[in-house]
Amino acid sequence: MNGLQRFRRAVYRRVPGWIRHHDFEVLVTILCLSAGIPLLLTDEADATSINATLPKLLVLAWSVILAFAPIAVILGLWQASRRTMADSTLWMRIEAWGLRALAYIGYIYWFAIIVVHHLDAFPATQIVLIFAATCHSRATGQIIKVEDYLADLGTAHAKP
């Protein structure tokens, strides 16, 4: 094993396991936080940005959810990774709530852009739609895990 491989392995081992196992969610939360916080802190949208053409209330909702839903996702991931499955179901639901909030506001934001800019904006907005669908899919997966676990508990303790 050469020096680069040893270095890579050493760095990778120092990354907490909950981040290595949930890299999509962590990446999404970092991206959303880095987009949502500046939107909240600035009052005016650039005249050439899509936000300048959308209703202010929608842009505010978009920025608030981009800034705060990722905190629920990270908190849920981190806390669930520190507990047994029995104790982590609440945290898994909190993570799913954050992902669903991102998904629904993504769908609304995508639809608003299409309404305002018509089908001309369709190709450029696909990343928002795919982002929303992926967040929705991940949230649904988390809820299914929780429901399956709870259903298994019910059948494991049921009398024959």
C-alpha positions as CSV (number, residue, x, y, z in Angstrom):
1,M,0.0,0.0,0.0
2,N,1.5,3.3,-1.0
3,G,1.5,6.6,1.0
4,L,-1.6,8.0,-0.7
5,Q,-3.6,4.9,0.0
6,R,-2.6,5.0,3.7
7,F,-3.4,8.7,3.9
8,R,-6.8,8.2,2.3
9,R,-7.6,5.3,4.7
10,A,-6.5,7.3,7.7
11,V,-8.6,10.3,6.8
12,Y,-11.6,8.1,6.0
13,R,-11.4,6.3,9.4
14,R,-11.6,9.6,11.1
15,V,-14.9,10.5,9.5
16,P,-17.7,9.5,12.0
17,G,-19.6,6.4,10.9
18,W,-22.9,8.1,10.9
19,I,-21.6,10.5,8.3
20,R,-20.0,7.7,6.2
21,H,-23.3,5.7,6.2
22,H,-25.5,8.7,5.4
23,D,-23.4,10.7,3.0
24,F,-26.3,11.8,0.8
25,E,-28.2,13.2,3.7
26,V,-25.2,15.0,5.1
27,L,-24.3,16.5,1.7
28,V,-27.9,17.6,1.1
29,T,-28.1,19.3,4.5
30,I,-24.8,21.1,3.9
31,L,-25.9,22.3,0.5
32,C,-29.3,23.4,1.8
33,L,-27.9,25.2,4.8
34,S,-25.4,27.0,2.6
35,A,-28.2,28.1,0.3
36,G,-30.9,28.9,2.9
37,I,-28.9,31.0,5.4
38,P,-27.7,33.6,2.8
39,L,-31.3,33.8,1.4
40,L,-32.6,34.6,4.9
41,L,-29.9,37.1,5.6
42,T,-30.3,39.1,2.4
43,D,-33.2,41.3,1.7
44,E,-33.0,41.7,-2.0
45,A,-32.7,39.1,-4.7
46,D,-30.4,39.7,-7.6
47,A,-32.4,41.1,-10.5
48,T,-31.3,38.2,-12.7
49,S,-32.1,35.5,-10.2
50,I,-35.2,33.3,-10.3
51,N,-36.1,34.5,-6.8
52,A,-36.6,38.1,-8.0
53,T,-39.5,36.9,-10.2
54,L,-41.2,34.7,-7.5
55,P,-43.6,35.9,-4.8
56,K,-41.6,37.1,-1.7
57,L,-43.6,34.8,0.6
58,L,-42.6,31.7,-1.4
59,V,-38.9,32.8,-1.4
60,L,-39.1,33.3,2.4
61,A,-40.7,29.9,2.9
62,W,-38.1,28.3,0.6
63,S,-35.2,30.0,2.5
64,V,-36.6,29.2,6.0
65,I,-37.1,25.5,5.2
66,L,-33.6,25.3,3.4
67,A,-32.1,26.8,6.6
68,F,-33.9,24.8,9.3
69,A,-35.1,21.4,7.9
70,P,-31.5,20.3,7.4
71,I,-30.9,20.8,11.1
72,A,-33.7,18.2,11.7
73,V,-32.1,15.8,9.3
74,I,-28.6,16.1,10.8
75,L,-29.9,15.9,14.4
76,G,-32.1,12.9,13.5
77,L,-29.1,11.1,11.8
78,W,-26.7,11.9,14.6
79,Q,-29.0,10.9,17.5
80,A,-30.3,7.8,15.8
81,S,-26.7,6.6,15.2
82,R,-26.0,6.8,18.9
83,R,-29.0,4.7,20.0
84,T,-30.4,1.2,19.5
85,M,-33.2,0.8,16.9
86,A,-35.8,0.7,19.7
87,D,-34.6,4.1,21.0
88,S,-34.0,5.7,17.6
89,T,-37.4,5.6,16.0
90,L,-38.3,9.1,17.2
91,W,-35.0,10.4,15.7
92,M,-35.6,8.6,12.4
93,R,-39.0,10.3,12.2
94,I,-37.4,13.7,12.9
95,E,-34.9,13.0,10.1
96,A,-37.8,12.0,7.8
97,W,-39.7,15.1,8.7
98,G,-36.8,17.3,7.7
99,L,-36.4,15.4,4.4
100,R,-40.1,15.7,3.7
101,A,-40.1,19.4,4.4
102,L,-37.3,19.8,1.9
103,A,-39.1,17.6,-0.6
104,Y,-42.5,19.5,-0.4
105,I,-41.0,22.9,-0.6
106,G,-38.9,21.7,-3.5
107,Y,-42.0,20.6,-5.3
108,I,-43.7,23.9,-4.6
109,Y,-40.7,25.9,-5.6
110,W,-40.3,23.9,-8.9
111,F,-44.0,24.3,-9.7
112,A,-43.9,28.1,-9.0
113,I,-40.9,28.5,-11.4
114,I,-42.7,26.6,-14.1
115,V,-45.9,28.7,-13.6
116,V,-44.0,32.0,-13.7
117,H,-41.5,31.1,-16.5
118,H,-43.6,28.5,-18.3
119,L,-42.0,25.5,-20.0
120,D,-38.9,27.6,-21.0
121,A,-37.6,27.0,-17.4
122,F,-38.4,23.3,-17.4
123,P,-34.9,22.0,-18.3
124,A,-33.2,24.3,-15.8
125,T,-35.6,23.4,-13.0
126,Q,-35.1,19.6,-13.2
127,I,-32.4,19.6,-10.5
128,V,-35.0,21.1,-8.0
129,L,-37.5,18.4,-9.0
130,I,-35.0,15.6,-8.7
131,F,-33.7,16.9,-5.4
132,A,-37.3,17.0,-4.1
133,A,-38.1,13.5,-5.3
134,T,-34.9,12.1,-3.8
135,C,-35.6,13.7,-0.4
136,H,-39.1,12.4,-0.5
137,S,-37.8,8.9,-1.4
138,R,-35.3,8.9,1.5
139,A,-37.9,10.1,3.9
140,T,-40.3,7.4,2.8
141,G,-37.6,4.8,3.3
142,Q,-37.0,6.0,6.8
143,I,-40.7,5.9,7.7
144,I,-41.0,2.4,6.2
145,K,-38.0,1.2,8.3
146,V,-39.7,2.6,11.5
147,E,-43.1,1.1,10.6
148,D,-41.5,-2.3,9.8
149,Y,-39.6,-2.3,13.0
150,L,-42.7,-1.4,15.0
151,A,-44.7,-4.1,13.2
152,D,-42.1,-6.7,13.9
153,L,-42.2,-5.8,17.6
154,G,-46.0,-6.2,17.6
155,T,-45.8,-9.7,16.0
156,A,-42.9,-10.8,18.1
157,H,-44.8,-10.1,21.3
158,A,-48.2,-11.4,20.0
159,K,-49.5,-14.5,21.7
160,P,-50.1,-17.5,19.3
